[in-house]
C-alpha cells in the first residue's frame, strides 16, 4: 500500500457516506408537525420495554438468535454463519426462545411461530 493515509481517508469517507444514506432513508419529511402526542405511544413504549425484559431473561444464544432474526432481519443461513451454528440449531433456539418469551409475555406471544426458511 503506497499511500495508507489516502486509503484510510477514502474508507472513512465511504463509511460516513453509507451511514448517512442509511440514516436518511429511514426519515421522511412531513408538511407539518403534529400538535398532539401520538395516540397509544405510551402503550407501545411499555410493550417494547416488556419485550426487551423478556429478551434479557433468555439464555445468550437464544437471545442472539431472536435479535438477529427479528431485529436485524437476518435469514436462517445468515444467523447460522454469524453464530457458527447449524441452521437446525437456529430453528431450535428460536423455537425455545419464543416459547420461553411466551411465558413472560402472555397470550399475544403464544401464537407466534418462527417462520424459518425452507431448505
C-alpha positions as CSV (number, residue, x, y, z in Angstrom):
1,X,0.0,0.0,0.0
2,X,1.7,3.1,-1.2
3,X,-0.5,5.8,0.4
4,X,-2.1,4.5,3.6
5,X,-3.4,7.9,4.5
6,X,-5.2,8.2,1.3
7,X,-6.6,4.7,1.6
8,X,-7.8,5.4,5.2
9,X,-9.4,8.7,4.2
10,X,-11.2,7.0,1.4
11,X,-12.5,4.2,3.6
12,X,-13.7,6.6,6.3
13,X,-15.4,8.9,3.7
14,X,-17.2,5.9,2.2
15,X,-18.3,4.6,5.5
16,X,-19.6,8.0,6.6
17,X,-21.5,8.4,3.4
18,X,-23.0,5.0,3.7
19,X,-24.0,5.7,7.3
20,X,-25.7,9.0,6.3
21,X,-27.6,7.2,3.4
22,X,-28.9,4.5,5.8
23,X,-29.9,7.1,8.3
24,X,-31.6,9.4,5.9
25,X,-33.5,6.7,4.2
26,X,-35.5,6.0,7.3
27,X,-36.6,9.5,7.9
28,X,-39.4,11.0,5.8
29,X,-40.2,14.8,5.7
30,X,-43.7,15.9,6.6
31,X,-45.5,19.1,5.7
32,X,-46.5,19.9,9.3
33,X,-45.6,18.6,12.8
34,X,-48.5,17.2,14.8
35,X,-49.5,19.3,17.8
36,X,-50.6,16.4,20.0
37,X,-48.7,13.3,21.0
38,X,-49.3,10.1,19.1
39,X,-52.2,8.2,20.5
40,X,-51.0,4.9,22.0
41,X,-47.4,6.0,22.2
42,X,-47.1,5.2,25.9
43,X,-48.6,1.8,25.4
44,X,-46.1,0.9,22.6
45,X,-43.2,2.1,24.7
46,X,-44.5,-0.1,27.6
47,X,-44.9,-3.1,25.3
48,X,-41.4,-2.6,23.9
49,X,-39.9,-2.5,27.4
50,X,-41.8,-5.7,28.4
51,X,-40.4,-7.4,25.3
52,X,-36.9,-6.3,26.0
53,X,-37.2,-7.5,29.6
54,X,-38.4,-10.9,28.3
55,X,-35.4,-11.0,25.9
56,X,-33.0,-10.3,28.8
57,X,-34.3,-13.4,30.6
58,X,-33.3,-15.7,27.7
59,X,-30.0,-17.6,27.6
60,X,-27.4,-15.7,25.5
61,X,-27.6,-18.0,22.4
62,X,-31.5,-17.8,22.2
63,X,-31.4,-14.1,22.7
64,X,-28.8,-13.7,19.9
65,X,-31.0,-15.8,17.5
66,X,-34.1,-13.7,18.3
67,X,-32.3,-10.4,18.0
68,X,-30.6,-11.3,14.7
69,X,-33.8,-12.7,13.3
70,X,-36.4,-10.2,14.3
71,X,-34.4,-7.0,14.9
72,X,-31.6,-7.4,12.4
73,X,-33.8,-9.3,9.9
74,X,-31.2,-11.9,9.0
75,X,-32.1,-15.1,7.3
76,X,-31.7,-18.5,9.0
77,X,-28.5,-19.1,7.0
78,X,-27.0,-15.7,7.9
79,X,-27.7,-16.3,11.6
80,X,-26.1,-19.8,11.4
81,X,-23.0,-18.3,9.8
82,X,-22.9,-15.4,12.2
83,X,-23.2,-17.6,15.3
84,X,-21.2,-20.5,13.9
85,X,-24.1,-23.0,14.4
86,X,-26.2,-25.1,12.0
87,X,-29.5,-23.9,10.5
88,X,-31.3,-26.6,12.6
89,X,-29.8,-25.1,15.8
90,X,-31.1,-21.7,14.7
91,X,-34.6,-23.1,14.3
92,X,-34.3,-24.9,17.7
93,X,-33.0,-21.9,19.6
94,X,-35.7,-19.7,18.0
95,X,-38.5,-22.1,18.9
96,X,-37.4,-22.4,22.5
97,X,-36.8,-18.7,22.9
98,X,-40.3,-17.9,21.5
99,X,-41.9,-20.4,23.9
100,X,-39.9,-19.0,26.8
101,X,-40.9,-15.4,25.9
102,X,-44.5,-16.5,25.6
103,X,-44.5,-17.5,29.3
104,X,-43.4,-14.0,30.2
105,X,-45.5,-12.0,27.7
106,X,-48.7,-14.0,27.8
107,X,-51.2,-14.9,25.0
108,X,-50.0,-12.4,22.4
109,X,-46.7,-14.4,22.0
110,X,-48.2,-17.9,22.4
111,X,-49.5,-18.0,18.8
112,X,-46.3,-16.6,17.2
113,X,-44.3,-19.2,15.3
114,X,-40.8,-19.0,13.9
115,X,-41.0,-18.6,10.1
116,X,-37.7,-20.1,9.1
117,X,-36.5,-20.6,5.6
118,X,-37.3,-23.8,3.8
119,X,-34.2,-25.8,2.8
